[in-house]
């Protein structure tokens, strides 16, 4: 009973007490023949019956009263729960607990009110027979016990006839388009799905995805093939009233930002499909029952990225809109998994693929990586405005309130470079700093932050060769073009890895995970003066 009361929430219980308190105090019931007399039961010893309700008590007065009663004599609350369950099925009372209301809210409210009335009536009859009744019985105990008993009973019985239809009618009347929601879902066996019910068995062979390499339509919904076998993937579900635009808008959604894209037709038998996991793990509430709550033909667009990359979380978007059946369409095919599933020769790995490990590193959110070729480490540190004599590790700064304004510099004599890392810093993108560094040797830096802003800077012999945000419009003049060759800047993904690839080409050295481990843990960090 206490669990049921707490699940309802303190505000509801307290409001009901306020509404019923005067009526309960004035309620006088005649003795009920055959009702067990609890006055002869002996309560536990050393029980405190007059403990006050503290101002910080999260339970409130109602739960407090039931909790105290339950400690004094648990048989009393057990008897109320039992009698409510028996009487609710009694032929003379059961008809009083149902209502022919048509609206979902009315059905639910009247059902709850009727069972609450039964619970309070039973509690008002039983509790005066409790030992120590003057100390533990009152309106809070009667209302709380009645409410708790009704909640316990209703949790195990179905809603009345007609409620399902009324609920569906309400959902349909309130449903609006467009809608967009996001969350994550658990992947099992390289799969998750969009279904009207639970995930069906038997869709576990790659042959199911041989046609398009991404999605298979089956009775009740669609199964999506993931790169990872087990884990979690990010999902965005968009439900529209009409087809999405074919051409991308400036700064808007672009198919080129995704590795794979497939459109299929799908018929909803009932509606209200949810994103589901094969093992039954529920997706977040935002991804449940989001498609239109009625039958019909739909078009489903699934786009995916990151399926080939074990170092980065996969992400997917699902677009649904009403449309007559049409042939499936592969709109984009660039990842290697899709090619394998379709039985096609795999495309070459992207040139920046060996640098995508950065997305699983400690600097994945915001940082600047600077590489200077042919320079002395202490000179590089001074060019950043720091003193090379005083060192500590980046990891030791984690809990400091002033952790900004530090650079860690790693000399790699065998490669002839100095690698500099800034955790959530951007000094390496400063033009004056880059000019000073480039007088020591060719220098390149890549900056990124959590807002998806970037800056790629190349400098040589005291001059800035190029410096700008890394986008499709990045200046590719004669000096910069060789370093950008073969890198797809039209797709807004993997910008960090692409920028680090340009840094590698310009300086002759590619960042490695071991470099970042040393930059993070060894005493290589220096505070920049004035920061």
C-alpha positions, 0 to 999 in steps of 0.5 A: 500500500505504501508503495502504491501511495508513493507511486501516486505522488504526495501532491495527489494524496494531499489534495484528496485529503483536503477534499475529503477531510471534513466528510470523513471526519463527519462520517459515522458508520454503524458496526458491520456484522462479521467484520474482524475486531482488531482491537484485541490484537496486540501492537508491537512494543515501544511504538511511537504513535505521536511522531510529528510530520516534519516540514522536510518529510517527502511523504506528506501527511497522508503517507505519514499516517498510513506508515505509522498505522502500518507500524502499529498494526499491519493487519489493519491495512491488509484487511482494508486491501483484502475487503476492497478487492472482495467487495469490488467483485461483489454483484451488488457493488461491481455495477456501481464501479463502472460508468458508460461515459464515452470520453477517455478522461471521464472513464478513467476519472469516474472509475478512479473516483468510484474505487476511491469511494469504496476504499474510503468507505471500507477504511472508515469501517475497519480502522475504528476497530484498530487497537490504539485507534484514538492515536493512529486513526483520523482523516489522513489514515482513512483517506490514505488507507482507502486511496492506497487500497484502491490503487493496489486493486486497480493496478491488477485489473483491466480498464473497463470495456470501451476504455481502449476505444475511448483512449484511441479516439482521444489520441487521434483527436490530439495527434498533430504533425509534424513531430520530431523526437530523439533518443537512443535505443539498445541494439542487439544482433546488429538490429533495432526496429520501428514496430507497432508491437514488439520486435518480431523473431526471425529477422536476424540474417544479413540476407534480409538486408541484401536488397538495400543494405540498411532496412528490411520491411516485415509484417508490423514494421521495419528492421534497421541493420546496424554496424555494431552488434550490441550497444546503443545508437542515437535515433531521431524520428521525424513524422511529417504530413507530407514528403520532405523536401528533395533539395537541401536548404542552406544550413539545413538537412542534407543527405550528403551528411549521411553515409547511407540512405534508403526509402521504403514503403510500409503499411501500418495495420494499427498505427502508433509505431515505436522504436524498439529493441530486439531484446524488449528494452524500451526506448525512451518515452519520446520514441514510443508510439509516435507514428500516426495512431491509425492504419495507412500506407507510409513512406519510411526514409532511413539514413545512417552514419558511423556504421563502419566506425567502431570509434564513433557512436552510430546515429540514425534518422527515421522519416515517416510520411503518408504515401502510396506504395512505391519501389524501394530506393537507395538514395545514398550508398557510401559505407562499406557495410552497405556494400557488403550486404548488397554484395557489391565491391567495397569502396576505399576507406575515406582518407581521414578514416585512420584519424576517427579515433579522436571521437572516442578520445578525452578531447572529443568535445572541444580542443585544439591540436597544433603540430609544428615541424622542425621546432624545439619544444621549449621554443614552441611553448614560449610561442604560446606565451607559456613558461617551459620551466613549470610543468604539470599534467592536463589530467591533474587540472580536471577538478580545477576551476581555472583549468582553461589556458593551459597547453601540453607540448610533446616533442617527438624527435624521431618524427621531427615535430612538436605536438601541442594539445589544448583541452577546450582551448583555442590559442593554437588558432590565434593568427599571431601565435600561428605566425610565431610558431611558423617561424620555427617551422611549418605549423598547422592547427585544428580547433573544434568545440561543442557547438560544431565550430571549427578552424583549420589554420596553416602557416609557414615562414611567419605567414598564414597560408590559410585560416578559416572554418572547415566547411565546403567553402574552405579557401582552397587556393593554390597553396592549400589545394594539395593538402585538401585533395580527396577530402570530401568537404561537402558532407558535414561530418567527420570535420575533426578527422578531416582537419587533422588529416590536413594538419598531417599532410601539411606538417608530415605527421599524423596524430596518434592515440599514444600521443594524446595519452602522453599529452594527457597524463605526463607532466607536459602542460604549461599555463599561458601567461595572462590566462 
